[in-house]
Amino acid sequence: MRLFLASYATVDWYDEIKKDMSPYFEAKWVEPRNLHLTWFFLGERDSAAHILDLLQPLKMLPRLPLSIQGFGTFGEPHPKVFYLKTASVVTTILHEKIAEMLGEESEEHFKPHITMARIKRFHSDGYKRLERPWMSEPLGTVDPKIYLIESRLTPSGPIYIPLEEF
């Protein structure tokens, strides 16, 4: 089973962002119900049982919703991923705590984000010069609940199955 730890995200300006970005790139947009911040990608595992045991202390850590504001891209020279930003000291500390619980190395360059789209064809970087109301407003929130999620890849897109809430 393919596993990862994530918190679901709600993007209030989803339709506006998608419409405004359409002249600049063609993309496979993540369905709103699948928007999430990945805390830790665990990859292929035979079972979730050991991970569930290791992460039980996570249920005791206090958390608050995180706000989403700003956007960016990954990939050079042409972007491959369009994402929304969420960052605070809290996200880095929580990521490090999760890595410690799992006995894994913390990602040195952990960049908390919500993938909005996988870019298929890039046309222009003009989106960097856009001025839209959603660019200066909070775009949504990341739920403080963290889930262990099984990801089943299908031709029509991934199916996410939450296995446990922390």
C-alpha positions in Angstrom: 0.0 0.0 0.0 1.2 3.5 -0.9 1.0 5.7 2.2 1.5 9.3 3.2 0.6 11.7 6.1 -1.4 14.7 5.2 -3.9 17.4 6.3 -6.7 18.3 4.0 -7.0 21.8 2.7 -9.9 24.0 1.7 -9.2 26.6 -1.0 -11.8 29.3 -1.1 -10.7 30.8 -4.4 -10.2 27.5 -6.3 -12.4 28.3 -9.3 -11.0 31.8 -9.7 -7.4 30.6 -9.5 -8.0 27.9 -12.0 -9.7 30.4 -14.4 -6.9 33.0 -14.0 -4.1 30.5 -14.6 -5.7 28.9 -17.7 -4.0 31.3 -20.2 -0.6 30.5 -18.9 -0.5 26.7 -18.7 -2.5 23.6 -19.4 -2.7 21.4 -16.4 -4.3 18.5 -14.5 -5.9 20.2 -11.6 -6.2 18.5 -8.3 -9.9 17.9 -7.4 -10.9 20.2 -4.5 -11.7 17.1 -2.3 -8.1 15.9 -2.7 -6.3 19.1 -1.8 -3.9 18.5 1.0 -0.6 19.4 2.6 1.7 16.4 2.7 3.6 16.1 6.0 5.5 13.0 5.1 5.4 10.7 2.2 5.9 7.1 3.3 5.8 5.3 0.0 5.0 1.6 -0.5 4.5 -0.4 2.7 3.3 -3.9 3.4 1.1 -2.7 6.3 0.1 0.5 8.2 0.1 -1.2 11.6 3.7 -0.3 12.6 3.3 3.3 11.4 0.0 3.7 13.4 1.8 2.5 16.5 4.7 4.9 16.0 2.4 7.9 15.4 0.1 7.5 18.4 1.9 10.4 20.3 0.9 12.7 17.4 -2.7 12.6 18.8 -1.4 14.5 21.9 0.2 17.5 20.1 -1.8 20.7 20.0 -2.5 22.1 16.5 -4.4 25.0 14.9 -5.6 25.5 11.4 -3.0 26.9 9.0 -3.8 29.7 6.6 -3.0 29.5 2.9 -1.7 32.6 1.2 0.4 33.0 -2.0 1.4 30.7 -4.7 4.5 29.3 -6.5 5.7 26.7 -8.9 8.2 23.9 -8.8 10.3 23.0 -11.8 13.0 24.6 -14.0 13.3 25.9 -16.6 9.5 25.4 -17.1 7.2 24.8 -14.1 5.8 21.3 -13.6 3.7 22.0 -10.5 1.6 25.0 -9.5 1.0 25.2 -5.7 -0.3 27.4 -2.9 1.8 28.3 0.1 1.3 27.7 3.7 4.3 28.2 6.0 5.0 29.0 9.5 7.5 27.9 12.1 4.7 25.5 13.3 4.8 23.5 10.0 8.5 23.0 10.2 8.5 22.0 13.9 5.5 19.6 13.3 7.3 18.0 10.3 10.4 17.5 12.4 8.4 15.9 15.2 6.7 13.5 12.8 10.0 12.5 11.3 11.3 11.8 14.8 8.3 9.7 15.7 8.8 7.7 12.5 12.6 7.3 13.1 13.1 9.0 9.7 15.2 11.9 8.5 13.4 15.2 8.4 13.4 16.6 4.9 16.1 19.2 4.9 14.2 21.5 2.6 10.6 20.8 3.7 8.4 23.2 1.8 4.8 23.1 3.1 2.5 23.5 0.1 -0.8 22.5 -1.4 -0.4 21.2 -5.0 -3.1 22.7 -7.1 -2.1 21.5 -10.5 0.4 19.4 -12.4 1.4 21.4 -15.5 1.2 19.5 -18.8 2.0 22.4 -21.2 3.5 25.7 -20.2 2.7 28.8 -22.2 4.0 31.8 -20.4 5.1 33.1 -17.0 2.7 36.0 -17.3 0.8 34.7 -14.2 3.7 36.2 -12.1 2.5 39.7 -13.1 -1.2 39.1 -12.6 -3.0 41.3 -10.0 -6.1 39.6 -8.7 -8.0 40.0 -5.4 -7.1 36.4 -4.4 -3.4 37.1 -4.6 -3.4 39.3 -1.5 -6.2 37.6 0.4 -6.0 34.4 2.5 -6.9 31.6 0.1 -8.2 29.1 2.5 -7.1 26.9 5.4 -5.4 23.6 6.2 -7.3 21.5 8.6 -5.3 20.8 11.8 -6.2 17.1 11.7 -3.5 14.8 10.3 -4.4 11.6 8.5 -2.5 8.5 7.5 -3.8 8.1 4.0 -3.6 5.2 1.5 -3.2 6.5 -2.1 -4.5 4.2 -4.8 -3.4 5.4 -8.3 -6.0 5.0 -11.1 -6.1 6.2 -14.7 -8.6 8.8 -13.7 -6.6 10.1 -10.7 -5.7 9.1 -7.2 -8.2 7.8 -4.7 -7.3 8.8 -1.1 -8.5 6.5 1.7 -7.9 7.9 5.2 -6.9 5.1 7.5 -6.4 7.0 10.8 -6.9 10.5 12.1 -4.3 12.0 14.5 
